[in-house]
Amino acid sequence: MKLSVSFENTRDDGAKRSGPVTVGWFLNERKAGVIYGPPERVRSVDLNKKHAKSASRCPAVINLESRYFVIRCPFDLNIGFTRDDKGKPALRNLSGEASTIRASKLGEKLHLTNEVEWRHPNVPTIQLALPYVFVSDEPVYASQVAPFMHYPKEPLPGTIFGGRYPINVWPRPLMWAFEWHDTTKPIKVNRGDPLFYVGFETMPQDRSVTVVEAEVTPQLTEYMEMISGAVNYVNQTFSLFEAAEARRPETLITPVKRRGGQPE
């Protein structure tokens, strides 16, 4: 089967693909995994649908929402920016002793990137490491974007640093990267607040998406180990997609079985 990293270059196998595209998700780190909720499809379930012309009943709106899944913040964040006496940038946990997360654990997950790597002068980039991984067995591109369909009471003082990549050949743990444009204001996100969306592009484009929890099989683990850390050795990891595809097993998704023998 030709998976292909490019929709345009995907070979025609003689049969038009139809039906939902299955996207698998899993956590690559099980420790404290209970704090990480499953991806949730964005829906206007609580909005007005009584009127026939309600936007909540618009097919275009429904189609858009059906392709986005929200990832929620696993713990409270209340972070300030500072510089030490040598001018080195640093993060401060503004909640202090009232913080719901231990400082040592927060330091393991959240960090500032090196100042020389910031895209804009005096605009820090912070990264929150997360264990979410998405994978597919046919061509699917995932895009990580801001949660633009949710309204925050306290807007964040910057922008999400998103990205787009093929999850059929390059499944990797996601992180929340944020460019802090106004460092006079804190970054405050509560546990359960939308952190970002993951949107999926399929081929053909009108196919729907079904997201299932995937078993972390030996084949999946081996493939993840093969591609992990490549960014530390080369600058353009997209150049490795074809090499990764050539060594990829045909099937990586095995849905997790739940009580009664059914996937979650």
DOBAKE-460993 format. One record per residue (C-alpha): residue in three letters; z, x, y. Coordinates in nm, 3 decimals. Layout:
N
- Ala_Z_X_Y
...
***
This chain:
264
- Met_0.000_0.000_0.000
- Lys_-0.092_0.133_0.343
- Leu_0.205_0.087_0.576
- Ser_0.064_0.264_0.882
- Val_0.243_0.356_1.200
- Ser_-0.026_0.190_1.410
- Phe_-0.127_-0.174_1.406
- Glu_-0.479_-0.077_1.509
- Asn_-0.521_0.172_1.225
- Thr_-0.373_-0.043_0.952
- Arg_-0.621_-0.080_0.671
- Asp_-0.732_-0.422_0.562
- Asp_-0.618_-0.466_0.201
- Gly_-0.842_-0.769_0.158
- Ala_-0.568_-1.029_0.203
- Lys_-0.442_-1.153_0.536
- Arg_-0.066_-1.118_0.553
- Ser_0.112_-1.447_0.611
- Gly_0.460_-1.592_0.607
- Pro_0.771_-1.441_0.761
- Val_0.812_-1.065_0.791
- Thr_1.137_-0.944_0.637
- Val_1.337_-0.698_0.844
- Gly_1.640_-0.541_0.682
- Trp_1.949_-0.421_0.866
- Phe_2.247_-0.218_0.750
- Leu_2.530_-0.002_0.882
- Asn_2.493_0.368_0.810
- Glu_2.867_0.409_0.856
- Arg_3.107_0.188_0.662
- Lys_3.432_0.307_0.820
- Ala_3.571_0.024_1.038
- Gly_3.244_-0.159_0.968
- Val_3.415_-0.495_1.007
- Ile_3.412_-0.458_1.388
- Tyr_3.031_-0.458_1.391
- Gly_2.895_-0.812_1.378
- Pro_2.557_-0.892_1.223
- Pro_2.249_-0.919_1.448
- Glu_2.221_-1.272_1.589
- Arg_1.897_-1.446_1.668
- Val_1.876_-1.543_2.035
- Arg_1.867_-1.923_2.055
- Ser_1.910_-2.189_2.321
- Val_2.118_-2.399_2.084
- Asp_2.371_-2.501_2.347
- Leu_2.120_-2.578_2.621
- Asn_1.978_-2.913_2.727
- Lys_1.715_-3.042_2.484
- Lys_1.745_-3.412_2.555
- His_1.447_-3.432_2.786
- Ala_1.102_-3.388_2.632
- Lys_1.006_-3.145_2.907
- Ser_1.321_-2.934_2.879
- Ala_1.247_-2.562_2.879
- Ser_1.468_-2.535_2.570
- Arg_1.203_-2.733_2.378
- Cys_0.909_-2.531_2.507
- Pro_0.722_-2.366_2.215
- Ala_0.662_-2.052_2.421
- Val_1.034_-2.017_2.495
- Ile_1.127_-2.081_2.132
- Asn_0.871_-1.829_2.010
- Leu_1.000_-1.564_2.249
- Glu_1.363_-1.620_2.155
- Ser_1.284_-1.613_1.783
- Arg_1.174_-1.249_1.806
- Tyr_1.488_-1.118_1.972
- Phe_1.820_-1.045_1.804
- Val_2.135_-0.966_1.998
- Ile_2.375_-0.684_1.917
- Arg_2.723_-0.741_2.058
- Cys_2.966_-0.480_2.184
- Pro_3.210_-0.387_1.904
- Phe_3.505_-0.301_2.132
- Asp_3.616_-0.320_2.495
- Leu_3.470_-0.069_2.739
- Asn_3.613_-0.002_3.085
- Ile_3.477_0.336_3.187
- Gly_3.478_0.526_3.514
- Phe_3.283_0.834_3.620
- Thr_3.439_1.145_3.769
- Arg_3.387_1.518_3.811
- Asp_3.649_1.782_3.740
- Asp_3.754_2.059_3.977
- Lys_3.452_2.262_3.866
- Gly_3.212_1.974_3.932
- Lys_3.153_1.900_3.565
- Pro_3.086_1.527_3.501
- Ala_3.332_1.338_3.284
- Leu_3.428_0.988_3.171
- Arg_3.760_0.812_3.238
- Asn_3.905_0.527_3.034
- Leu_4.015_0.301_3.320
- Ser_4.221_0.079_3.092
- Gly_4.461_0.365_3.022
- Glu_4.748_0.271_2.793
- Ala_4.629_-0.090_2.798
- Ser_4.303_0.009_2.627
- Thr_4.235_-0.174_2.300
- Ile_4.063_0.135_2.157
- Arg_4.233_0.471_2.108
- Ala_4.107_0.743_2.339
- Ser_4.028_0.973_2.047
- Lys_3.811_0.708_1.881
- Leu_3.635_0.620_2.206
- Gly_3.558_0.989_2.254
- Glu_3.391_0.997_1.912
- Lys_3.158_0.712_1.999
- Leu_3.091_0.743_2.373
- His_2.976_1.052_2.557
- Leu_2.785_1.179_2.858
- Thr_2.459_1.360_2.793
- Asn_2.413_1.705_2.943
- Glu_2.343_1.681_3.314
- Val_2.020_1.883_3.277
- Glu_1.888_1.603_3.051
- Trp_1.940_1.321_3.302
- Arg_1.612_1.157_3.404
- His_1.718_1.115_3.768
- Pro_1.934_1.350_3.977
- Asn_2.292_1.221_4.009
- Val_2.222_0.933_3.767
- Pro_2.432_1.004_3.456
- Thr_2.316_0.896_3.113
- Ile_2.584_0.787_2.869
- Gln_2.538_0.714_2.501
- Leu_2.735_0.485_2.271
- Ala_2.673_0.572_1.906
- Leu_2.629_0.268_1.681
- Pro_2.573_0.239_1.304
- Tyr_2.300_-0.031_1.314
- Val_1.975_0.056_1.135
- Phe_1.668_-0.169_1.100
- Val_1.397_-0.117_0.838
- Ser_1.087_-0.298_0.711
- Asp_0.841_-0.263_0.423
- Glu_0.535_-0.345_0.634
- Pro_0.425_-0.253_0.988
- Val_0.689_-0.366_1.238
- Tyr_0.774_-0.218_1.577
- Ala_1.125_-0.264_1.714
- Ser_1.201_-0.259_2.085
- Gln_1.551_-0.213_2.224
- Val_1.590_-0.388_2.559
- Ala_1.858_-0.522_2.793
- Pro_2.005_-0.867_2.705
- Phe_1.799_-1.036_2.975
- Met_1.854_-1.391_2.847
- His_2.231_-1.367_2.887
- Tyr_2.397_-1.387_3.227
- Pro_2.683_-1.140_3.286
- Lys_2.952_-1.239_3.534
- Glu_2.988_-0.872_3.624
- Pro_2.646_-0.702_3.634
- Leu_2.640_-0.348_3.500
- Pro_2.593_-0.070_3.759
- Gly_2.274_0.064_3.605
- Thr_2.003_0.008_3.347
- Ile_1.970_0.031_2.971
- Phe_1.766_0.321_2.841
- Gly_1.559_0.140_2.576
- Gly_1.280_0.235_2.339
- Arg_1.012_0.120_2.094
- Tyr_0.939_0.265_1.749
- Pro_0.807_0.167_1.402
- Ile_1.094_0.075_1.170
- Asn_0.872_0.082_0.861
- Val_0.847_0.464_0.881
- Trp_1.126_0.568_1.118
- Pro_1.446_0.369_1.053
- Arg_1.727_0.532_1.247
- Pro_2.073_0.447_1.380
- Leu_2.060_0.281_1.719
- Met_2.262_0.384_2.017
- Trp_2.328_0.218_2.350
- Ala_2.199_0.452_2.618
- Phe_2.275_0.365_2.979
- Glu_2.167_0.516_3.311
- Trp_2.457_0.486_3.554
- His_2.295_0.437_3.896
- Asp_2.608_0.339_4.087
- Thr_2.891_0.560_3.964
- Thr_3.132_0.413_4.220
- Lys_3.148_0.106_3.995
- Pro_3.289_0.102_3.641
- Ile_3.102_0.017_3.325
- Lys_3.289_-0.281_3.189
- Val_3.181_-0.458_2.870
- Asn_3.413_-0.672_2.662
- Arg_3.411_-0.688_2.284
- Gly_3.165_-0.961_2.182
- Asp_2.955_-0.937_2.499
- Pro_2.580_-0.888_2.444
- Leu_2.510_-0.514_2.451
- Phe_2.132_-0.523_2.398
- Tyr_1.851_-0.705_2.220
- Val_1.626_-0.579_1.944
- Gly_1.281_-0.743_1.949
- Phe_1.026_-0.721_1.667
- Glu_0.647_-0.703_1.684
- Thr_0.458_-0.802_1.369
- Met_0.104_-0.806_1.239
- Pro_-0.054_-1.058_1.278
- Gln_0.144_-1.123_1.593
- Asp_0.213_-1.491_1.516
- Arg_0.420_-1.417_1.206
- Ser_0.787_-1.504_1.225
- Val_1.070_-1.263_1.151
- Thr_1.352_-1.299_0.901
- Val_1.641_-1.053_0.928
- Val_1.849_-0.985_0.615
- Glu_2.126_-0.741_0.538
- Ala_1.987_-0.463_0.319
- Glu_2.153_-0.274_0.036
- Val_2.201_0.095_0.105
- Thr_2.019_0.207_-0.208
- Pro_1.975_0.569_-0.321
- Gln_1.607_0.551_-0.221
- Leu_1.697_0.431_0.128
- Thr_1.969_0.693_0.166
- Glu_1.733_0.971_0.057
- Tyr_1.463_0.859_0.301
- Met_1.711_0.834_0.588
- Glu_1.837_1.185_0.515
- Met_1.481_1.317_0.518
- Ile_1.411_1.196_0.873
- Ser_1.761_1.223_1.023
- Gly_1.820_1.488_1.284
- Ala_1.449_1.562_1.335
- Val_1.496_1.518_1.711
- Asn_1.712_1.832_1.708
- Tyr_1.421_2.045_1.589
- Val_1.111_1.901_1.759
- Asn_1.050_1.734_2.095
- Gln_0.793_1.475_1.986
- Thr_0.926_1.299_1.675
- Phe_0.639_1.048_1.692
- Ser_0.418_1.332_1.566
- Leu_0.614_1.321_1.239
- Phe_0.546_0.953_1.164
- Glu_0.245_1.014_0.940
- Ala_0.425_1.287_0.748
- Ala_0.723_1.056_0.697
- Glu_0.496_0.772_0.587
- Ala_0.333_0.989_0.324
- Arg_0.674_1.053_0.163
- Arg_0.809_0.700_0.201
- Pro_0.886_0.485_-0.106
- Glu_0.681_0.166_-0.117
- Thr_0.995_-0.050_-0.103
- Leu_1.311_0.021_0.093
- Ile_1.455_-0.329_0.144
- Thr_1.680_-0.479_-0.122
- Pro_1.865_-0.780_0.026
- Val_2.243_-0.779_-0.017
- Lys_2.357_-1.039_-0.268
- Arg_2.640_-1.265_-0.163
- Arg_2.855_-1.518_-0.346
- Gly_2.638_-1.744_-0.559
- Gly_2.369_-1.478_-0.592
- Gln_2.208_-1.554_-0.259
- Pro_2.139_-1.316_0.031
- Glu_2.367_-1.358_0.331
***
